């Protein structure tokens, strides 16, 4: 499966990643249709992603890696187990 970022960059523009298994643009599937209810953010290379509290239910966080301008990157999924509330 190949993953590509097709466009614009702001988090409030919604997800721009598409998932496809063939080199046929007509078969692209928007990432948000596969991961409904996800939160999509963008950060620069020098930014840190921080979480104020661990999730109360299990979640998977996906990171887009090795993305070059106009190129294809890869996704790494990290599973985060449910945790009791802090404090």
C-alpha positions in Angstrom: 0.0 0.0 0.0 1.3 3.4 -0.9 0.4 6.6 1.0 0.7 10.0 -0.4 -0.1 13.5 0.8 -1.9 15.3 -2.0 -2.1 18.8 -0.9 -2.6 21.6 1.4 -1.1 21.8 4.7 -3.2 23.4 7.3 -4.8 21.2 10.0 -8.1 22.9 9.7 -8.3 22.1 6.0 -8.8 18.4 6.9 -6.8 15.4 6.1 -5.1 15.4 2.7 -3.5 12.0 2.8 -4.8 9.4 0.4 -4.3 5.6 0.5 -4.1 3.6 -2.6 -2.8 0.2 -3.6 -2.3 0.7 -7.3 -0.8 3.4 -9.4 -4.2 4.5 -10.4 -5.3 7.9 -9.1 -8.9 6.9 -9.6 -8.6 4.4 -6.8 -7.5 6.8 -4.1 -9.3 6.7 -0.8 -9.2 9.7 1.6 -7.5 8.8 4.9 -10.4 10.3 7.0 -12.8 7.8 5.4 -10.7 4.9 6.8 -10.0 6.5 10.1 -13.3 8.2 10.9 -13.2 10.4 14.0 -9.5 10.9 13.9 -7.8 14.2 14.7 -5.4 15.5 12.1 -2.6 17.9 12.8 0.5 19.1 11.1 3.8 20.1 12.6 7.2 21.0 11.2 10.4 19.0 11.4 11.5 20.7 14.6 8.2 20.5 16.4 7.4 18.2 19.3 4.1 16.4 19.6 3.0 16.5 23.2 -0.1 15.1 25.0 -1.4 16.6 28.2 -3.0 13.3 29.3 -2.9 9.7 28.1 -6.1 8.5 26.5 -8.8 6.8 28.5 -9.4 4.4 25.7 -6.9 2.7 23.4 -5.9 4.8 20.3 -3.4 4.6 17.5 -1.4 7.6 16.5 -0.1 7.7 12.9 3.0 9.7 11.9 3.8 10.6 8.3 7.6 10.0 7.7 10.2 10.6 5.1 7.9 12.9 3.1 9.6 15.0 0.4 8.0 17.8 -1.6 5.8 16.2 -4.2 6.9 12.7 -3.1 5.6 9.8 -1.2 6.1 9.1 2.5 5.4 6.3 4.8 3.2 6.0 7.8 4.1 4.6 11.2 1.3 3.7 13.6 1.9 3.7 17.3 -0.7 2.0 19.6 -1.3 3.9 22.9 -3.0 1.8 25.6 -5.8 3.1 27.7 -4.7 4.7 31.0 -6.6 5.8 34.1 -7.0 9.6 34.4 -4.1 11.5 35.9 -4.3 13.0 39.4 
